[in-house]
Amino acid sequence: ALLNNSLMATPTDGVAQCHAKLAAYLFMPARGMIFLRGVRRKYHTVWSRSEKEQCNGWLTADRTRVHFADQWSVPLETLDSQSCREADFADVCEQLLSDDTQTQDDNNIRGSGSVGCFHETTLIFSAWAYALGLGQLAESLYQKACGILPIEEQLMETKTNYSWAAFAGLVHSFMVCDDTQALFHSARTTLFVDVNEEFKQAQCITDDLNRRIAQGKSPREFSGKGRREEQPPDVDKMPSQELLQFLIESLDETAARQWGQPGGIDFSHNWRVELLTRLGDQAVPALIDTLEKDKRLTRSVHFWRDFAHNRTVLAVKEVALVALENILGKTVFQACSTGDNFTLHSGGAAELATSLRAYWATFGSLPFEERMMRALQDQATPVGAAIEAAENLSNFPNRGSHSSSVFTTTIVDGTARAPQKNPLIARFTSPTVAEAILARINSLPPFTCESDRHNDASHAAKAFLHCLIKVGDGRVSSTLALRARDTGIPISLRLTYLLAAARLGSSEPFKEFSIRFASQQIELPATKENLILVVRTLTGYDCAEADGALMALAEPSHPLYAVARNSLLNTNGFGDEDTLQEHPYCLRLLSACLDDLTPTGATVSVDENLNLRRRTGHSDCTQSLPGGVSTAGWRASAEERVCDRAAATLVRLVKALPRFYCPLLPNAEQVLQQVRTFMAENDGRLRLKNKGRPCYVLLDCLG
């Protein structure tokens, strides 16, 4: 091809200009190099592992090293020889020119953009041809590229993509301590200063790498595995001041990971933060100094979604903040979105440190529980902080964990367990903890009997009442019982009062409500929201009256029967829907549907990925089949009936039933009859074994 004069004709200025712009940050081959296709190149990912992606490469004439478009190169011997296919570059270009279908989407070339692997566009092939002296071929490729998008737009998108590739490579290599590769990507990020404003942390990461080199900590050679945090042996046996210094000095080695998306990083259960939290108050001054002055980065990375061009290497300040929040029992930062974290707001760290020093100067001499009581009683304390103080007092001596990102904060649910003896019941008098919480409820704005969905006062009152349940001080139960009879407050708040009074010793209002609900004397709008409220309340206290009220929901004459039936048949398992399945009433109601042959309007089938697909009108949802389920002999599709829907739910809830049902089964009618027979014979003999993921077993199987 290099000897073909027609291919080497002089191209236009446009080709030369494109080549010059792309050559500023992309690898350009020299004559004599060998083009490789299908090279399996290894990339670090944000999940602390490596993935191999196929890409093109250029083998040096001495056949020792392979170069890639982003200027990274590796010895040929490190690659899978089976994946390196030599190809005639000119032939590949001719195939690209003759491909009228444009199988390469030059408008959005992503490859695996989450790791920074991008397939080369027609424009890049044109620049490569120009670099090899194939002028006419370069011109032809350039003209084809012109017909896809304006050239300047393609150039900008290409530069943006490779800017992200450099930043992603830097972050992913840095997080797994592959500092040699991180330094390479760090140098590449400087080539994109005009387009990488959103990747401005690149300079901070580079500075941190240079700091580690100066301190003899870097560059590290990559071991091949993402590093996991392990606590050094006997470190917790150090003297407290020596341990404190060691922990703060080593915070830059914190490598906690995000394991879901969207999600957060749980620093609270990292061994360094656990030890700092255990040190308690004596660690506060040093941690405040760290929050204010420390400029180091950790090896932890937070992101919104792996496919999004969004990564943040979290600062040491962020770990110090979480440790401070755990020790103080105080939330001082809260992420406002799934992609948010404290590092993005660290410009305000100095101001926050000043505020915490003032707080510590005032309250640092007091024991933790006294600090919380003062915060609870002080009317100047914001409601949210007062609720947090009440939670700390109600859980004492245990505490929840704090977080600087979403979905990693831990708070004990007081409605799901029996009251436990709290040591603070006897610790405080005039007021007691329970009296202080009641006083805070009394200070809230008036409630109305209208919907409380957006009623902040009602939500706050319910949060305080849950804390009262956990405190377990029965001396306030009579006051709660009196308020539980108030029909002038929102129904959700009244139900919380009923539950709190019953759990603390005054169950008469709760039982009265249960009896009236069973006899249809309670007027409630027939909504799923109200149904969930009632079921959650009635399952929160064990008594015969509550059982009777819940079983009444299975009667077609009950006002909430229709919404209960519809909700149970169409549950998707998200949010609060599991609550509706946490009492045997649901089994009786669903069993009554097993003879209903009415079509639901949905069509059931299995897709090409062996997922069960349910299509209703414009709605289409899929679910994975249980492990070990074979689709051999299944019908291609089936019109779903109410009985099918009920049976599919029952086999998931009841352990003794067949593990799977759908109308596509070759023996579907036989399985359906088996479900009918079992449920009829065991009505009243099934009990809930566990909540959260409801599971029912026969009475003689409990224990």
Buried (B, 14 or more C-beta within 10 A) or exposed (E): BEEEEEBBEEBEEBBBEBBEBBBEBBBBBEEEBBBBBBBBBBBBBBBBEBBBBBBBBBBBEEEEBBBBBBBBBBEBEEBEEEBBEEBEBBEBBBEBBEEEEEEBEBEEBEBBBBBBBBBBBBBBBBBBBBBBEBBBBBBBBBBBBBEBBEBEEBBEBBBBBBBBBBBBBBBBBBBBBBBEBBBBBBEBBEBBEEBBEEBEBBBBBBBBBEBBEEEEBBBBEBEEEBBEBEEEEEBEEBEEEEBBEBBBEEBBBBBBBBEEBBBBBBBBEBBBBBBBBEBEBEBBBBBBBBBBEBEBBBBBBBBBBBBEBBBBBBBBBBBBBBBBBBBBBBBBBBBEEBBBBBBBBBEEBEEBBEEBBEBBEEBEEEEBBEBBBBBBBEEEBEBEBBBBBBBBBBBBEEBBBBBBBBBBBEEBEBBEEEBEEBEBBEBBEEBBBBBBBBBBBEEBEEBEEEBBEEBEBBBBBBBBBBBBBBBBBBEBBEBBBEBBBEEEBBBBBBBBBBBBBBBBBBBEBBBBBBBEBBEEEBEEEEEBBBBBBBBBBBBBBEBEBBBBBBBBBBBEEBBBBEBBBEBBBBBEEEEEBBBBBBBBBBBBBBBBBBEBEEEBEBBBBBEEEEEBBBBEEEEEEEEEBEEEBEEEEBBEBBEBBBBBBBBBBBBBBBBEBBEBBBBBBEEBEEBBEBBBEBBEEBEEEBEBEEEEEBBBBBEEEEE
